[in-house]
């Protein structure tokens, strides 16, 4: 049998002419992690089959005269050039190089404080209740709404509360004779979660709990009845609708525990420990991180965290007071062995040149925001740092936290 070439095969065998060079490259729709590039179409004696686009020498192909790049790094320059190809395998000369830089997103900085909060330095007051002082030192922002949490106080009364855009919501009745505390908060959409304690002083007893939109859930195993023992603070995180709370329950000694959706699990150490404080929690990709300070049998302070109940000592750190996990990167804020403040990213330290404690840290677009506090007889001073550089100072606003939100 004799076979014959098709007309197309004959054309490809005889076509040695290159397409014209793509020209007039322009960029548009530039964001923090994407942009589009368009160009004037090339011509060919037969037809242009496709274009090869090089983004920092990484190849992409398209049959169109525009292409959108996504998943790029923030505030980063990229070099792009393009070549046209025909069906015969001829490739045009490379276009001129177009350089495009992704944007730096704007970030709003919120700082909490007793009876107020700051947004980019502007003061917003929290609604008060007559006869009570307010302390709203927890802060969160979700879907454009600003949430604070803390308590209202007067002699012989402390009532847990949260504020939405400055308007107060009591978590316990205003005539309650029990002391209620708001110790941490989280917001998911429009759902407001607050963790805390309810204490009665005569006879003495307490339990740990959390409120979701004002509805209280008592945490199993947290009840205590006996001689006075200060309730340990709780920290919380909401992840994919699950409620995580870490604290300590007291049964003659303080025992570190955490709850997932109200079910308690114990935490243990890989070395002998005399006592422990739990200061922070985060959940990332279903991994649970809980950090704090431990005293070993020689009363040496140890900064540590658990990851999924596995104990990790942080080198050079005597206290872990804040944690934020982003992807596989673990950010820790705390106190060094020399007593100064710092934060660590995957074990690499950045010094914070002020304060006696890190109140919290938050990572937004690879920038690390940290709230540092210094307490003296004259009052409390707080400074907010971005990547180790001071950006705000507040005085006599309590234990201020920072919350950064991309605009």
N, C-alpha and C positions, 0 to 999 in steps of 0.2 A: 504494500500500500504506500502510495506517495502522499505526504501531507504538505499543505501549503500554509504559509504564514498569513495571518489575518492582516487586514489593512492597518490596524492599530500597531501590530508588531513591526510592520514596514516603516510606519511613521517614526516609532521609537528608535529603530535602527538607524534611520537617516537624520533624526533630529539631534543636532549638536549645539543648537543655539540656546544660550542661557536666558532666563527671564531677566527683565530689568530690575534694578536695585530698588527695594522698598524705600520710600522717602516720606518726609513730613511726619515723622513720629511725634505724637503728642500724648500727654497723660491727662487723665481726668478722674473724677470721683475718688480722690485721694482721701483715705481714712488712716487710722492708727495702724491697721494691719492689712490693708488692701488698696489697690488702685487699678485703673484700666488704662491700657495703651492702645491707640489706634494709629493707622498709617494709610497712605495713599496706595491703592492697589498696584501691583506690578503687572506688566504685560509680557506676553510670550508669543512666539510665532505660531504655536499651537494652542496651549492653554496653561495657566498656572494651576498646579495641582493642590499645593498647600504651602503654608509658611512655617518655618522653624523659628521660634522665638527663644532667645537666650537671656535668662535672668541670672546675672552673675555666673554665666557659663553653664547653668542648668537648662536643659532643653525642654521646650514645650512645642506642640504643633497645633495648628488650626487651619481650617479652610476659609475662615473669615478674615476681615481686615481690622479686627480688634480682639483684645484678649484681656480678661480680668484675672489678676493675681490675688490670691487670698491666703490667709494664715501667715502673714509676714510679721516681722518684728517691729515693735514700736520705735519711732524716731531712728530709722535706719535708712541709709542710702543704698539704692540698687541700680546697677547698670544693665541696660537692655539694648540689644540689637537684634535685627531680623534678617532672615534670608528667605528668598522665594525659590520654590522647587517646581519643576514640571514633571510630567509622567515619564519622560525619558531619563530622569535622574540628573538633569542639569540643574545646577544651583547658582543663583545670582551672587553677585558681590554682596558683602555684608553692608547693611545700612550704617549710617552714623550712629554713635552711641547716645542713648537718651538716659540721663540720670534722674531718678525719681526718689524722693525721700518721704517715708511715711510720717504721719503727724504725731505730735506730742499731745495726748488728750488732756483737756483741762480737768482739774480735780477740785472739788469742794472739800474744805477741811472743817469738820465739826469738832468742837471741844466741849465736854460736859463740865458742869460746875454746879454746886449746891442748888441754888434757886434759879439757875439760868443755864443757857448753853450759847456757844459762839458758832456762827457760820461765817467762815472767812473773815473772822475778826469782829463781826457785827453781833451785838448782844441781843438775845431773845429771852424774855422772862418766862419762868414757869408759873402757872396758876397756883395760888396759895390758898390755904384754908385758914380762916380766922382763928387765931390763938395758937397756931402751929407754925413751926419753922419747917422749911422744905430742904431736902437733900436728894437731888437727882443726879447722882454721879455716874450712872450707867447711861450709855447712849448707843443708838442704832438708827440707821436710816434705810428705809425700804420704800420703793416706788414713790419717791418724792416726799414721803412723810418722815418726820423726825420724832423718834421715840426716846424718852428718858425714863429711867426707873430709879427708885430709891425709897424714901419714906418721908412721912411728915411726923414731926416730933414735938412733944411738950412734956412737962414733968409727969412721970408715971405713965406715959403713953408713947408708943411708937407703932405706926401703921404703915405697912408696905403699900406702895403706889407706883403707878406709871403715868407718864404724860404722853399724849399724842399731839404734836404740834403745839405744845405748851398747855394743853387742856388736861386737867388731872382726872385720873381714874383710880379710886381707892380699891385695893385688893382685899381688904378686910373692913368690917363696919367701923365707922368713926367712933362708936362708943365701946369698942372692944377693950377688954381689960387684959388681953394677951398682947405681948410684944411680937410684932411681925416684922421681918426684915426682907428686903429685896437684895439679893447678893450677886446675881448675874442676870442677864437678859439676852434674848435672841428674837429675831423677827423673821418670819417666812411669809412673804406676800403681805397680807393684812392681818396675819395671826401673830399675836404678841405673847411670848413666853417669858416668864420671870421665875427664877428659882430663889428659894429662901428658907426661912425657919419660922416656926410659931413657938413662942416660949411663954410658959406660965411660971410665976415666981413663988406662988404660995398655994398649994405645995409645988415644989419645983418639978417641971417636966417640959420636954420639948419634942418636936419632930421636924423633919425636913420635908419640904413640899415644893411643888411648882404650880404656877397658875398659867392656864392658857385662856387668853381673852377673859381673865377674871375668874375662871372656874378652877377650883383648887383640886390637885391630886396629891395625896399623901404618899411619900416614898416608903416602900416596905422596908422593915428592919431599921428604920431611923428613929423610932420612938425611944425616949430615955426617961426613966423615972428614978430619982435618987437624990443624992447630994448635988450641990451646984456644980455644973460643968458647962463652960461656955460652948455653945454650939459651934462646930467648925463651919467655916464658910463653904458655900457650894459654887461650882462653876458649871456652865452649861453650853451646849452646842446643839443646833438642830441641823440634821443632814438627811435629805431626801424624806422628810416627814418624820424621821425617828428622833426621839428626845433622849439626849445623852446628858447626864448630870454626874459630876464627880464631887466627892466630899469625904467625910469621915464619920463613922458612927462610933459612939462611945459605949464601951462595955468594960468598964474599969480602966481601959486604955483606949486611945484613939486608933481606930482601924481604918485604913484607906479602902474606899469602895467606889464603884460607880454603878449607875443605873442606866439601862437602855430600855426605854418605854416602861419604866417603873419596876423592872426586874433587876435585882441587885446582884453584883458580882464583886468578889473580894480581889484585892491587889496585893502582891507580895514582892519581896526584894531578893536579890541574888547575893546579898551580904548582910551581916548583922546590923540592925538599925534600932536605935533607942526611940526615936520619934520622927514624925513627918508632918509637913504642911503641904496641902494640895492647893495650887494657885491658878492653874489654867488647864484648858482642854481644847482640842480641835479634832475634827474628823475630816479625813480626805480619802476618797476612793475606798470607803468602808473601813479604813484603818483608823483606830482610835488612839490619840496621843494625849497623855495626861502628865503634866509637869509640876514640879514643886521643889521643896527643900527637905532634906533628911539630915538627921544627926546620927552619926555612927556611934559605936560603943565607946569611942574616945572623945565624943562630943565634937567631932569635926563636921563642919557643914558641907553638904554635898548637893550640888545642883544635878537634877536628874529628870528623866521623863520615861514613862512607859509607852511602848508602842504595842498595841494589842496584848497588853498585860506582861510584855517582856521588858525588864528593867534595863535602862541605858543611863550610865553616868556621863555627864557632860564635862569634858576635860577643861580645867581652868575656871570652872564655874562653881560657886558655892550656893547659888539660889537660882532656880528657874521660876520666873514670875509671869512670863507671857510666852505664848507659842502661836505661830501661824504656819500652817503647812500648805504649800501651793504646789500641786503636782507631786514631784519627787523631792522638792526642796523643803527643808525643815528650817524655819526661822525661830530662834529662841531669844528672848530678852531676859536679862537678869543681872546678877551681881557676880563680879569676878572674885577670884580667891584673894585679891588684894583689897577688896571692898569697893572698887569702882564699878561703874555701870557699863554695860555693853550689850550688843546683840550679836548673835552668831548665825551665819547662813551655812548650813552643812559643815559646821565646826570651824568656819573662818570668822574671826572676831572683828567687829567694828566698835570702837570705843564711843561711849556717850559721856561727854566731859562734865556731867552735872548730876547731882541728886543722890538719894539714898535708896531709891527703888524705881524699877520700871513698872508702870501701872498696866500698860498694854502695848502691843505692837500690831500693826496691820500692814499687809503687803498689797499694793495696788500697782499694776503695770510695772512690776519689778522694782518699784520704789518702796522703801521700808520706812513707815511712819511709826515713831515711838513716843510715848508719853512718859516723861521722867518726873519724879517728885522729890522735893526736899522739904522736910518738916523741921521747924525749929520752934523755940518758945515764942518767937515773933509771928508765927503763922506758917502757912504752907505756900510754897512756890512750885509751880509746874512749868515745864518747858516741853514743847513739842519739837521733835527732830524729824527731818527727812534725810535718809541716808547718812545719818550722823551729823547733819548740819542743822542748827537751831532755826526754826521758822516762826515760833510763837512763844510768848511767856504770859502766864497768868498768875495772879496772887490771890490767896485767901478764897479760892473756889473749891476747896475740898480736894478729893483725890480725882483729879481730872483725867478723863480718857480722851483718846483721839479716835475719830472715825472718818475715813477718807472715802469719797464717792466720786467716781468718774462722771462728768457731766454728760 
